[in-house]
Amino acid sequence: MKKFFLILAAGVSAAWISGCADRNLEQPYQWSQRASAFESLDAGGTAEGFAADLCVIPADESWDDPMVNAEAAAVFDLSDKDVIFGKNAFRRLYPASTTKVMTALLAIKYGNLDDVVTVTEDAVITESGATLAHIEPGDQITLGQLLYGLMLPSGNDAGAAIAVHMAGSIEKFADMMNEEARSLGATGTHFVNPHGLNDPEHYTTAYDLYLIFNEALKQPYFRQVIGTTAYTAQYTDADGNPVTQTWKGGNWYMTGERETPEGLTVLGGKTGTTNAAGYCLIMAVQDEAQKEYVSVVMKAGSRPDLYANMTQIIQKISN
């Protein structure tokens, strides 16, 4: 009975302290999903709350800034666990290729980067406007290399190849994505594919993207990939012939097409664009004190507008 009381008290305290007890959340955390977090009590007889290491926004809270005209946006201070700005952070929106953050996370967290992947027909993407790494069925390429093809040119074909290698099919990999999302508390998210091509049942929120990206940043290889502006992959085709490709990233701050606000350094991130999703970007930045932040913009009206919105919100870091 004493153990049960301590577990229950810890859970209630964590909910109120972290803000997770807000009744306006569309899908509040379920006890059945969180109970395991309190099973191991420390020597002091208390358990750390699920959100103790996360930035938390009450569901009904939003900052007013007329210069931020994207559908949703947010900035999270990873060092102080503080929210600097938020607009519609819990609104469900299409994520486009920011989906690939989850794909990369699963590949790095549960895969073997040295595995040689045989590209299958699932990697043939014919949708108009789809971005590609230009891999072909029968190509032999390592999982580690595929991650560069996934994140730099935003290769939907690379995403499909990773999914089939990891789970055997696109559908089973989507199940893995959704299971990981639930484990991270991303309750406003549902994935149906590894790349973000539009589907009515494929959605997330700015806050959930932060949760996923924050977890991915714990992986050194993820940081290495997103911090790269160009990568040359060498692998073999179906006939054993050598293939060399150079993939380049599209983050305007990192390519010099947009000036980063003074005092900040962009560590890397992921863009995403479809007609339904608009223009999206999630990225990590660092200030002069080495403190890190995650910033998200979803559904901006154009690429220049996307970066205008992002510049507007990350400037708030130093304000």
C-alpha positions as CSV (number, residue, x, y, z in Angstrom):
1,M,0.0,0.0,0.0
2,K,2.8,2.4,0.8
3,K,4.5,1.8,-2.6
4,F,1.2,2.4,-4.4
5,F,0.7,5.7,-2.5
6,L,4.1,6.9,-3.4
7,I,3.6,6.0,-7.0
8,L,0.3,7.7,-7.2
9,A,1.5,10.8,-5.3
10,A,4.5,11.1,-7.6
11,G,2.3,10.8,-10.7
12,V,-0.1,13.5,-9.4
13,S,2.7,15.8,-8.4
14,A,4.4,15.4,-11.8
15,A,1.2,16.2,-13.6
16,W,0.6,19.4,-11.8
17,I,4.2,20.6,-11.7
18,S,4.8,19.9,-15.4
19,G,1.5,21.3,-16.6
20,C,0.4,17.9,-18.0
21,A,-2.8,18.1,-16.0
22,D,-4.3,20.7,-18.3
23,R,-7.9,19.6,-19.0
24,N,-7.8,21.2,-22.5
25,L,-5.4,18.7,-24.0
26,E,-7.0,16.9,-26.9
27,Q,-5.4,13.6,-25.9
28,P,-4.1,13.7,-22.3
29,Y,-1.6,11.1,-21.3
30,Q,-3.1,7.8,-20.3
31,W,-2.1,6.2,-16.9
32,S,-1.6,2.9,-18.7
33,Q,1.0,4.5,-20.9
34,R,2.8,6.3,-18.1
35,A,2.7,3.9,-15.1
36,S,6.0,2.3,-16.1
37,A,7.7,5.6,-15.6
38,F,7.0,5.3,-11.8
39,E,7.7,1.6,-11.3
40,S,11.3,2.3,-10.3
41,L,11.5,4.5,-7.2
42,D,14.8,6.1,-6.3
43,A,16.4,5.9,-2.9
44,G,14.4,8.9,-1.7
45,G,11.1,7.1,-2.4
46,T,10.0,9.3,-5.3
47,A,9.8,8.9,-9.0
48,E,10.8,11.4,-11.7
49,G,7.8,12.8,-13.6
50,F,7.4,11.9,-17.3
51,A,7.8,15.5,-18.4
52,A,10.6,16.5,-15.9
53,D,13.1,16.8,-18.7
54,L,10.7,18.4,-21.3
55,C,9.4,21.8,-22.2
56,V,5.6,21.9,-21.6
57,I,3.0,24.3,-23.0
58,P,-0.5,24.4,-21.6
59,A,-2.9,23.5,-24.4
60,D,-4.7,26.9,-24.3
61,E,-1.6,29.1,-24.2
62,S,-0.3,31.0,-27.2
63,W,1.9,34.0,-27.7
64,D,0.7,36.9,-29.9
65,D,3.0,38.0,-32.7
66,P,1.4,39.4,-35.9
67,M,4.7,38.9,-37.7
68,V,4.3,35.1,-37.3
69,N,1.8,34.2,-40.0
70,A,2.5,30.5,-40.3
71,E,-0.2,28.2,-39.0
72,A,1.9,27.0,-36.1
73,A,5.3,27.9,-34.6
74,A,7.3,27.4,-31.4
75,V,10.7,27.8,-29.8
76,F,11.9,25.5,-27.0
77,D,14.8,26.1,-24.7
78,L,16.4,22.7,-24.2
79,S,18.7,23.9,-21.4
80,D,16.2,25.6,-19.1
81,K,13.2,23.5,-20.2
82,D,11.4,26.6,-21.1
83,V,9.0,27.6,-23.9
84,I,10.0,30.9,-25.5
85,F,7.3,31.1,-28.1
86,G,4.3,29.1,-29.1
87,K,1.4,29.5,-31.6
88,N,-1.1,26.7,-32.2
89,A,1.5,24.2,-30.9
90,F,-1.1,21.4,-30.5
91,R,-2.9,21.9,-33.8
92,R,-2.8,18.8,-36.0
93,L,-1.2,19.6,-39.3
94,Y,0.5,17.7,-42.2
95,P,4.2,17.4,-41.5
96,A,5.5,16.8,-45.0
97,S,9.2,15.7,-44.9
98,T,9.7,16.7,-41.3
99,T,8.3,13.2,-40.9
100,K,11.8,12.0,-41.8
101,V,13.1,13.0,-38.4
102,M,11.2,10.1,-36.9
103,T,12.4,7.8,-39.7
104,A,16.0,8.8,-39.0
105,L,15.5,8.4,-35.2
106,L,14.3,4.8,-35.6
107,A,17.0,3.9,-38.0
108,I,19.8,5.2,-35.7
109,K,18.2,4.0,-32.4
110,Y,17.2,0.5,-33.5
111,G,19.2,-0.2,-36.7
112,N,22.8,-1.1,-37.5
113,L,24.3,1.8,-39.5
114,D,26.8,-0.6,-41.1
115,D,24.1,-2.8,-42.5
116,V,24.1,-3.1,-46.3
117,V,20.6,-2.4,-47.6
118,T,19.4,-3.8,-50.8
119,V,17.0,-1.2,-52.3
120,T,13.6,-2.7,-53.3
121,E,10.9,-1.7,-55.7
122,D,9.2,0.1,-52.7
123,A,11.7,2.9,-53.2
124,V,10.3,3.7,-56.6
125,I,8.4,7.0,-55.9
126,T,6.5,8.3,-58.9
127,E,4.4,11.1,-57.2
128,S,4.9,14.4,-59.0
129,G,7.2,16.8,-57.2
130,A,8.5,14.2,-54.8
131,T,12.1,14.8,-53.7
132,L,14.5,11.9,-54.3
133,A,18.0,10.6,-53.5
134,H,17.9,8.8,-56.9
135,I,18.6,5.4,-55.6
136,E,17.4,2.4,-57.7
137,P,16.1,-1.1,-57.0
138,G,19.0,-3.4,-56.5
139,D,21.4,-0.8,-55.3
140,Q,23.6,-1.9,-52.3
141,I,24.1,0.9,-49.9
142,T,24.7,1.1,-46.1
143,L,22.0,2.3,-43.7
144,G,24.3,5.0,-42.5
145,Q,24.6,6.4,-46.1
146,L,20.9,6.2,-46.7
147,L,20.3,8.5,-43.7
148,Y,22.2,11.2,-45.6
149,G,20.1,10.5,-48.7
150,L,17.0,10.8,-46.4
151,M,17.9,14.0,-44.7
152,L,19.9,16.1,-47.2
153,P,18.1,15.9,-50.5
154,S,15.0,14.7,-48.5
155,G,14.9,11.5,-50.5
156,N,11.5,9.9,-50.2
157,D,13.0,6.8,-51.9
158,A,15.6,6.6,-49.2
159,G,12.8,6.7,-46.6
160,A,11.1,3.8,-48.2
161,A,14.3,1.8,-48.5
162,I,15.0,2.4,-44.7
163,A,11.5,1.4,-43.8
164,V,11.5,-1.9,-45.7
165,H,15.0,-2.7,-44.4
166,M,14.0,-2.0,-40.8
167,A,10.5,-3.5,-40.7
168,G,9.9,-5.5,-43.9
169,S,7.2,-3.1,-45.2
170,I,6.1,0.5,-45.2
171,E,3.0,-0.4,-43.1
172,K,5.0,-2.2,-40.4
173,F,7.5,0.6,-40.2
174,A,4.6,3.1,-39.8
175,D,3.5,1.0,-36.8
176,M,7.0,1.4,-35.4
177,M,6.8,5.1,-35.9
178,N,3.5,5.4,-34.1
179,E,4.7,3.2,-31.2
180,E,7.8,5.4,-30.8
181,A,5.6,8.6,-31.0
182,R,3.4,7.2,-28.2
183,S,6.4,6.4,-26.1
184,L,7.6,10.0,-26.4
185,G,4.2,11.4,-25.4
186,A,3.5,12.6,-29.0
187,T,-0.2,12.0,-28.6
188,G,-1.3,14.3,-31.5
189,T,0.7,12.3,-34.1
190,H,-0.2,9.5,-36.5
191,F,2.1,8.3,-39.3
192,V,1.3,6.1,-42.3
193,N,4.6,6.4,-44.2
194,P,8.3,7.1,-43.6
195,H,8.7,10.2,-45.8
196,G,5.7,12.5,-45.4
197,L,4.0,12.3,-48.8
198,N,0.5,13.5,-48.1
199,D,-2.2,11.3,-46.6
200,P,-5.2,12.5,-44.6
201,E,-4.2,10.1,-41.8
202,H,-0.6,11.3,-41.6
203,Y,-0.4,14.3,-39.2
204,T,1.5,15.7,-36.2
205,T,1.7,18.9,-34.2
206,A,4.5,21.5,-33.7
207,Y,4.8,20.3,-30.1
208,D,5.0,16.6,-31.1
209,L,7.7,17.5,-33.6
210,Y,9.7,19.1,-30.8
211,L,9.3,15.9,-28.8
212,I,10.6,13.7,-31.7
213,F,13.4,16.1,-32.7
214,N,14.5,16.4,-29.0
215,E,14.8,12.6,-28.8
216,A,16.7,12.5,-32.1
217,L,19.2,15.1,-30.9
218,K,20.3,12.6,-28.2
219,Q,21.8,10.5,-31.0
220,P,25.3,11.7,-32.1
221,Y,24.9,10.3,-35.6
222,F,21.7,12.3,-36.1
223,R,23.5,15.5,-35.1
224,Q,26.3,14.6,-37.6
225,V,23.9,14.1,-40.5
226,I,21.7,17.2,-40.0
227,G,24.9,19.3,-39.4
228,T,26.2,18.4,-42.9
229,T,25.5,20.5,-46.0
230,A,26.9,18.1,-48.6
231,Y,27.7,14.4,-48.5
232,T,29.2,12.1,-51.2
233,A,27.9,8.5,-51.1
234,Q,29.7,5.6,-52.8
235,Y,27.9,2.3,-53.2
236,T,27.1,-0.3,-55.9
237,D,24.2,-0.8,-58.3
238,A,22.3,-4.0,-59.0
239,D,25.1,-5.2,-61.3
240,G,27.9,-4.5,-58.9
241,N,29.0,-1.3,-60.6
242,P,30.2,1.6,-58.5
243,V,27.9,4.5,-58.0
244,T,28.9,7.9,-56.7
245,Q,26.3,10.6,-55.7
246,T,26.6,13.9,-53.9
247,W,23.6,15.0,-51.8
248,K,23.2,18.6,-50.7
249,G,21.0,20.0,-47.9
250,G,18.4,22.6,-48.4
251,N,18.3,24.6,-45.1
252,W,18.8,28.2,-46.3
253,Y,20.5,29.2,-43.1
254,M,23.2,26.5,-43.6
255,T,23.6,27.2,-47.4
256,G,24.0,30.9,-46.9
257,E,20.8,31.9,-48.7
258,R,19.3,33.3,-45.4
259,E,21.3,35.1,-42.7
260,T,21.1,33.6,-39.2
261,P,20.2,36.1,-36.5
262,E,23.2,37.5,-34.7
263,G,24.5,35.4,-31.8
264,L,22.9,32.2,-33.0
265,T,24.3,29.2,-34.9
266,V,22.1,26.7,-36.7
267,L,23.1,23.1,-35.8
268,G,20.9,21.5,-38.4
269,G,17.3,20.5,-39.1
270,K,14.7,19.3,-41.5
271,T,12.6,21.1,-44.0
272,G,9.3,19.7,-45.5
273,T,7.0,20.9,-48.2
274,T,3.8,19.6,-49.9
275,N,0.8,21.4,-51.2
276,A,-1.3,20.3,-48.2
277,A,1.4,20.9,-45.6
278,G,2.7,24.2,-46.9
279,Y,6.3,25.0,-46.0
280,C,7.7,23.5,-42.7
281,L,11.0,23.5,-40.9
282,I,12.3,22.2,-37.6
283,M,15.8,22.8,-36.5
284,A,18.2,23.2,-33.6
285,V,20.1,26.4,-32.9
286,Q,22.8,27.3,-30.3
287,D,23.5,30.7,-28.7
288,E,26.8,32.1,-27.7
289,A,26.5,30.5,-24.3
290,Q,26.3,27.1,-25.9
291,K,22.6,26.7,-24.9
292,E,20.5,24.8,-27.4
293,Y,17.0,25.4,-28.7
294,V,14.5,23.7,-31.0
295,S,12.4,25.8,-33.2
296,V,9.5,24.8,-35.4
297,V,7.5,26.5,-38.1
298,M,4.6,24.6,-39.8
299,K,2.4,25.6,-42.8
300,A,4.0,28.8,-44.0
301,G,2.8,30.1,-47.3
302,S,6.0,30.1,-49.2
303,R,9.7,29.3,-48.8
304,P,10.7,32.9,-48.2
305,D,7.8,33.2,-45.8
306,L,9.0,30.1,-44.0
307,Y,12.4,31.6,-43.3
308,A,10.9,35.0,-42.4
309,N,8.7,33.3,-39.8
310,M,11.7,31.2,-38.5
311,T,13.9,34.3,-38.2
312,Q,11.2,36.1,-36.3
313,I,10.7,33.4,-33.7
314,I,14.4,32.5,-33.1
315,Q,15.2,36.2,-32.6
316,K,13.2,35.9,-29.5
317,I,15.9,33.7,-28.0
318,S,18.1,36.7,-27.3
319,N,15.3,39.2,-26.6
